[in-house]
Amino acid sequence: MASPETFQIPLEAAELYESRFVPAIFAEWAPLLVDAAGVGPGQAVLDVACGTGIVARTAADRIGSAGAVIGLDRNEAMLTVARRVRPDLTWQQGDVANLPFPARTFDTVLCQMALMYFPDQVKAIAEMARVTTAGGTVAIAVPASLTDQPAYEPLADVVIEAAGAEAGALITETQWSCGDLDQLRGWFDAAGLRVETTRTHLGAARFGSIDELVATEVEGSPLISRIDHATYDDITRGARRALRPFVTDTGAVHAPLRGHIVVGRVT
């Protein structure tokens, strides 16, 4: 969602994230991540790069009143929306490279679909491990590599053909850059975590139409500021052809989306 250069987005983009990306994609993954991490009653949980808070909200529903959940994000716009949706939870601005918490504060630290946007993945995972209690859990979810995406790989080809490689890279490279499971295991090892489980899940990005999927992906990324109306139209027309196999009888589109969940233990 955010530009790797600034990590900041306007409030309108944060609202788009909550209204489109969360129900279409992230709401499916949040319970999978929370379950894999073993989140339960009474735990202290940190949701890193929480966005508008779908993982924090899911965790809060699991831990009950005896536990505590903090959602942390660098983007104040995301936190503004998170506070509106769940004002009863704690939302804090902060940087994953220097988490504003003492060591061994949380039983579980979660990070969904954000690791690829961090400048230094090993440092980020090590910081998550630092604030996790001994024996506690760090769990992340990331999209698999672009070549493992039955729908998004052809969509990427459409974007590159219409917008060029440099502009197309804004939605075809970074978000798929942490999809190598062996690399993820290596990062956890380097951060001092013992990998306990990994899981690859084939979910779906569910939109009312192909045009809605394209609008969400393009307008929710920096690409929207790099293309003109004609290029946008070319992308939409190309996507209608490329994604036709994933359209349901009602005209909705269920685009397969494969991702990995990795769970590590602090020793």
Secondary structure, DSSP 8 states (H G I E B T S, - for coil): ---TTT----HHHHHHIIIIIIIIIIHHHHHHHHHHHT--TT-EEEEET-TT-HHHHHHHHHH-TTSEEEEEES-HHHHHHHHHH-TTSEEEE-BTTB-SS-TT-EEEEEEES-GGGSS-HHHHHHHHHHTEEEEEEEEEEEE--GGG-TTHHHHHHHHHHHH-HHHHHHHHTGGGTT--HHHHHHHHHHTTEEEEEEEEEEEEEEESSHHHHHHHHHHTSGGGGT--HHHHHHHHHHHHHHTGGGB-TTS-EEEEEEEEEEEEEE-
